[in-house]
Every structure is written in C-alpha cells, then in structure tokens.
Amino acid sequence: MYLLQFFLAILLDLLIGDPPGYPHPVRLIGAIGNWSEERSRRLLGRPFLAGILTLLTVLLLTVGTAGLLLAVLHLLAPGLAAVGAILLLYTCIAARDLISHSRVVAQSLESGASIAVARQAVAAIVGRETSTLSAEEVSRATVETVAENMVDGITAPLFYALLASLAAPLFGISAIVCSALGALAYKAVNTMDSMFGYKNERYLYFGRAAARLDDVANFVPARISGLCLILAAFFCKFEYREAARIFFRDRLRHASPNSGHTEAAMAGALGLCLGGPAVYHGQLVAKPHIGAGRRAAVAADIHRANRLVLLASALFVGLLAMLRQLLVG
C-alpha cells in the first residue's frame, strides 16, 4: 500500500505539476523564512546565531504545521490523512515543472524566435544574468540547470521521503505520513539555502548554517543521482563511458560539493563542456569547466538532458524503493 501511495504522489507531479495559484508549501516556507529572519536578527545581534535560529524555526514550523494538519485529518478519518500526505509529498517534487520550463527554452530556440525570447525564457530557471547570452550559451545554461536541479527538485526530496518512511513503526504513524514530513523537512532546508545561502555582505554569516545543512542533505542523493545518470546514458545510447569518465574526473570541480556530480555525468553523456565563467548579480564568476566536449550546445541537447534526468530519476527511485522493501520485508 505504501509504495502505491508513494508512486501516486510522483504520478500527480508528472501529470499536473504545480498549478498556478496553488498555495505551494515552498512559498509558505519562504514566507516563514522571511518572517523569521526579521525577528531573529532583532533578537540576536550575531548574524550566524540569527541564521541558526531562523533555520531551526523554519524547520520546526514546517514539519510541525504539516504534522498537526495531518493529525487533524487522521482524527476526522484515517484515509484523509493518507490523502493529505500524498498531496503534500506531491508538492515537494518538481519534475514536471523542471522539464516544462526547460522545454520552453528549447522551443524558443528551435522556433527561430528572437534570441531575446530565449534569454527571457532561460532567465526564469537560472540564477545567472542572461541578457547577453548567445544561443549556445542559453542551451548550455539550460542543460546545466536541468542537471543540477535533478537533485534539488526530484531525487533528494524522494530520497528523504523514502528514508523517513522507515521511521513509521518507531512513531506509530503511517509510512506515507512520515514520507511527506521527511520530504517537507528537506524542502525547508533547501529553500533556506536558496534564500540565504549567498556569500554576500548580508548573508555570508547569516546563511552559513542553511548552506552547510543543505550540503549535508544533498551529499548522498547527489552522488547516487550522478551514477544513475551514467546508467541512464547507457539505456539512452548516449556516451555512457564518457559520462562515467567525466563523472569521476570532474565531479568535484564545482564550487558546490554536490552540484558537480550530476553536471559532470551530464556533460560526459552529451559530449559537452559545461560550467565556465558566468555573470551573477553584475559580477563575473570564474567557474571551472566540467566536461571535455568540444562541440557547441544546441537546443536538442536540452531535450536529451530532460530524457536523461527523467530516466535517471526513475532508476534512482526504483533502486531505493527496492532497498526499502528489502529492509522492511
């Protein structure tokens, strides 16, 4: 029953994605983060301590509020708690949105529209400045963000959902409820890193705890995801040997201890060179190159990257689901 509920949440994301105007938990987590930052900074003079307090506050309020909501639903009817948990877990997955947004970029390049249209489309999914990007740079930036966000948006929340389900007997609650709470806890940490994990004057110390915890949270999912991309490259008949070679050679070249794993596997599989200098908030950042490809990225590479990420994510989930079944019998 649990795996049926778990896969139903994934199916909902693939079929529906995030409906516009839906009260998405991540937006609520962000609102809690802004509210807590203001009060934590006033209460504690040191930014590092204020950042820790904000992180703990967001985690407790996110998991606590969701847990209370599901407990109330359980009192009304046990089945309602399961439905609520499935819906909460579904909102923690972003596979459809990642694929849809990247396809918009690819279609804008393939349609022959103005490069300004493609730049505007890619600006919605990348953090770098896009106003001067060429068509090749737009394609490359999109492939990079698809590879990187595989972990944040798909595999990591599902990893913690499955991991948390193992705690169900300990707490005497259903596995799907534990899964929803585990995925939400991960999204709280990841959202705090996205909001505060900047190395600028305002957040250098305040966001350090969120950034470090996010690094720890993504450590295992990122590495498994990179390996799954290599396996997906084999099934897709891409350059799986090169994916493996670049993965083991370049995965630690990224400034992030985790993002380079999926980017390196993706670069090798598609025969591209990813990374390199990029402009963020008006400043040129000298990022190292990942991959040994010599050809320019094209719009078709975005579609290839999407295929790889979807298949690799399916392999990731299938592997962990089988391991869970072995553990629980």
WORAGI-V302431 format. One record per residue. N is the residue number from 1. PSI is psi in radians with two decimals (999 if undefined). NEAR is the number of other ideal C-beta (glycine too) atoms within 8 Angstrom. D_CENTER is the distance of its C-alpha to the mean C-alpha in Angstrom with 1 decimal. Layout:
BEGIN
n={N:N}
psi={PSI:PSI}
near={NEAR:NEAR}
d_center={D_CENTER:D_CENTER}
END
This chain:
BEGIN
n={1:2:3:4:5:6:7:8:9:10:11:12:13:14:15:16:17:18:19:20:21:22:23:24:25:26:27:28:29:30:31:32:33:34:35:36:37:38:39:40:41:42:43:44:45:46:47:48:49:50:51:52:53:54:55:56:57:58:59:60:61:62:63:64:65:66:67:68:69:70:71:72:73:74:75:76:77:78:79:80:81:82:83:84:85:86:87:88:89:90:91:92:93:94:95:96:97:98:99:100:101:102:103:104:105:106:107:108:109:110:111:112:113:114:115:116:117:118:119:120:121:122:123:124:125:126:127:128:129:130:131:132:133:134:135:136:137:138:139:140:141:142:143:144:145:146:147:148:149:150:151:152:153:154:155:156:157:158:159:160:161:162:163:164:165:166:167:168:169:170:171:172:173:174:175:176:177:178:179:180:181:182:183:184:185:186:187:188:189:190:191:192:193:194:195:196:197:198:199:200:201:202:203:204:205:206:207:208:209:210:211:212:213:214:215:216:217:218:219:220:221:222:223:224:225:226:227:228:229:230:231:232:233:234:235:236:237:238:239:240:241:242:243:244:245:246:247:248:249:250:251:252:253:254:255:256:257:258:259:260:261:262:263:264:265:266:267:268:269:270:271:272:273:274:275:276:277:278:279:280:281:282:283:284:285:286:287:288:289:290:291:292:293:294:295:296:297:298:299:300:301:302:303:304:305:306:307:308:309:310:311:312:313:314:315:316:317:318:319:320:321:322:323:324:325:326:327:328:329}
psi={-0.72:-0.87:-0.58:-0.79:-0.72:-0.84:-0.43:-0.69:-0.72:-0.74:-0.69:-0.72:-0.77:-0.58:-0.62:-0.72:-2.68:1.84:2.43:2.39:-0.11:2.35:1.32:2.35:-0.60:-0.66:-0.66:-0.67:-0.74:-0.71:-0.71:-0.69:-0.78:-0.74:-0.77:-0.62:-0.82:-0.78:-0.63:-0.69:-0.63:-0.65:-0.70:2.24:-0.49:2.16:-0.66:-0.79:-0.65:-0.64:-0.69:-0.78:-0.73:-0.78:-0.80:-0.69:-0.82:-0.76:-0.85:-0.75:-0.65:-0.95:-0.70:-0.77:-0.77:-0.73:-0.72:-0.75:-0.80:-0.56:-0.72:-0.76:-0.65:-0.65:-0.62:-0.79:2.23:-0.60:-0.56:-0.62:-0.70:-0.75:-0.79:-0.71:-0.71:-0.75:-0.70:-0.74:-0.71:-0.67:-0.24:-0.12:2.46:0.58:-0.87:-0.77:-0.71:-0.82:-0.75:-0.81:-0.69:-0.59:-0.62:-0.74:-0.84:-0.75:-0.60:-0.58:-0.67:-0.43:-0.20:0.24:2.96:2.53:-0.44:-0.58:-0.76:-0.69:-0.70:-0.66:-0.75:-0.45:-0.40:-0.26:-0.02:2.77:-0.28:2.88:2.40:0.01:-0.35:0.16:2.47:3.04:-0.70:-0.72:-0.59:-0.79:-0.79:-0.75:-0.64:-0.76:-0.74:-0.80:-0.55:-0.79:-0.80:-0.73:-0.09:-0.72:-0.97:-0.69:-0.29:-1.19:-0.70:-0.85:-0.61:-0.58:-0.83:-0.43:-0.83:-0.69:-0.78:-0.49:-0.42:-0.33:-0.03:-0.82:-0.56:-0.68:-0.12:0.51:2.96:2.67:-0.63:-0.55:-0.78:-0.69:-0.79:-0.74:-0.65:-0.75:-0.68:-0.66:-0.75:-0.79:-0.55:-0.81:-0.80:-0.67:-0.67:-0.66:-0.73:-0.61:-0.68:-0.11:0.75:2.55:1.00:-3.13:-0.66:-0.65:0.06:-0.78:-0.66:-0.71:0.06:-0.74:-0.75:-0.73:-0.75:-0.73:-0.64:-0.68:-0.77:-0.75:-0.60:-0.09:-0.96:-0.86:-0.66:-0.72:-0.70:-0.68:-0.73:-0.74:-0.66:-0.56:-0.65:-0.80:-0.69:-0.64:-0.63:-0.84:-0.55:-0.02:0.63:-2.97:1.33:-0.56:-0.73:-0.62:-0.77:-0.74:-0.82:-0.60:-0.89:-0.40:-0.73:-0.05:-0.37:0.17:-0.33:2.61:-0.58:2.45:-0.13:-0.61:-0.51:-0.36:-0.87:-0.60:-0.71:-0.79:-0.70:-0.78:-0.77:-0.73:-0.64:-0.08:0.63:2.88:1.95:3.10:-2.64:3.00:2.48:2.71:2.17:2.14:0.72:0.00:2.37:2.15:2.15:1.46:2.46:2.68:2.53:2.14:2.89:0.13:2.52:-0.20:2.76:2.52:2.52:2.98:-0.61:-0.47:-0.49:-0.76:-0.69:-0.74:-0.70:-0.73:-0.78:-0.77:-0.73:-0.79:-0.75:-0.67:-0.68:-0.72:-0.72:-0.89:-0.73:-0.73:-0.84:-0.60:-0.70:-0.71:-0.68:-0.74:-0.63:-0.64:-0.71:-0.16:999}
near={4:10:8:7:12:15:8:9:13:13:8:11:13:8:7:9:8:10:6:4:3:7:5:8:13:9:8:9:14:10:8:12:14:9:8:13:12:8:8:13:10:5:7:8:3:7:9:10:8:15:17:9:12:16:13:8:11:15:11:8:10:15:12:8:8:13:9:8:9:15:9:8:12:11:5:6:7:7:6:10:14:12:9:12:15:14:10:14:15:12:11:13:14:11:14:12:10:15:12:9:11:15:11:10:17:14:9:11:13:7:6:3:7:5:9:6:9:14:12:9:11:14:8:7:11:10:3:8:9:12:5:5:10:6:9:9:9:16:17:12:14:16:16:13:11:16:16:11:12:16:16:10:11:16:14:14:13:15:14:13:15:14:8:13:15:10:9:12:5:5:7:5:6:11:8:14:14:15:16:17:13:14:17:14:13:14:14:13:14:13:13:18:13:6:11:14:11:8:4:7:4:6:12:11:9:14:15:10:10:16:11:8:12:13:11:7:12:13:10:7:13:14:10:13:16:14:10:14:19:15:11:15:15:9:7:11:4:11:10:11:6:11:16:11:9:15:16:6:7:11:12:6:10:15:4:7:7:12:11:14:14:15:15:18:19:18:17:18:17:15:9:13:11:14:12:8:7:10:10:9:5:5:6:6:8:5:10:8:9:14:14:8:9:4:6:5:11:8:12:7:13:15:10:11:15:12:10:16:17:10:11:14:15:8:11:16:12:8:10:12:11:8:8:11:9:7:7:6:4}
d_center={26.5:23.3:21.6:22.9:21.3:18.0:18.1:19.4:16.3:14.3:17.3:17.2:13.8:15.1:18.4:17.8:14.3:14.5:18.2:19.5:20.9:19.3:19.1:15.3:14.6:12.0:15.0:17.2:15.3:15.5:19.1:19.8:18.4:20.7:23.5:23.2:23.0:26.3:28.0:26.8:28.0:31.3:31.8:31.0:32.2:30.0:26.5:25.0:26.5:25.5:21.8:22.1:23.8:21.2:18.4:20.7:21.8:18.4:17.5:21.0:21.2:17.9:18.7:22.4:22.4:20.4:22.7:25.8:24.9:24.5:27.7:29.6:28.6:29.7:33.1:33.5:32.7:30.7:29.3:27.9:25.8:24.3:23.7:22.1:19.8:18.8:18.1:16.1:13.9:13.6:12.3:9.3:8.2:7.4:8.9:12.1:11.2:9.2:12.3:14.7:14.0:14.2:17.4:18.9:18.9:20.4:22.9:24.0:24.8:26.5:28.6:30.4:29.5:29.8:27.4:26.9:25.3:22.7:22.1:21.6:19.1:16.9:17.3:15.2:12.0:12.8:14.1:17.2:20.5:21.2:24.9:26.4:24.1:26.0:25.1:24.1:22.0:20.2:19.6:18.4:16.0:14.4:14.3:12.7:9.8:9.4:9.5:7.2:4.2:5.4:4.3:1.4:2.7:5.5:7.1:6.6:7.6:10.1:11.3:12.2:13.6:15.9:16.7:17.7:19.8:22.1:23.2:24.7:28.3:28.3:27.7:29.6:27.0:25.4:22.5:20.5:21.0:19.8:16.7:15.9:16.7:14.6:11.4:12.5:13.3:9.9:8.6:11.8:11.3:8.0:9.8:12.8:11.6:10.5:14.0:16.1:14.9:17.2:20.2:22.7:25.7:24.3:21.3:22.2:23.4:22.1:18.4:19.1:18.6:15.2:14.1:15.9:14.6:10.9:12.2:14.0:11.3:9.1:12.5:13.3:10.1:9.8:13.5:13.7:11.2:13.4:16.4:15.4:15.0:18.5:19.8:18.4:20.2:23.3:23.2:22.5:25.4:23.6:24.4:23.1:25.6:24.4:20.8:21.9:24.1:21.7:19.0:21.6:23.1:20.4:17.3:18.4:19.5:16.3:16.8:13.6:14.5:11.3:10.1:13.5:13.3:11.4:13.1:16.4:16.3:15.5:18.3:20.7:20.2:20.8:23.4:21.9:21.8:18.5:18.2:21.4:22.6:20.9:21.9:19.9:21.9:25.1:24.9:24.7:22.2:23.5:20.4:21.6:21.6:19.7:21.6:25.3:25.3:28.1:27.6:26.0:22.8:23.6:22.2:22.5:20.0:17.3:18.5:18.7:15.1:14.1:16.5:15.3:11.7:13.1:15.7:13.8:11.5:14.8:16.4:13.8:14.4:18.1:18.6:17.3:19.1:22.2:22.0:21.8:24.8:26.7:26.1:27.1:29.8}
END
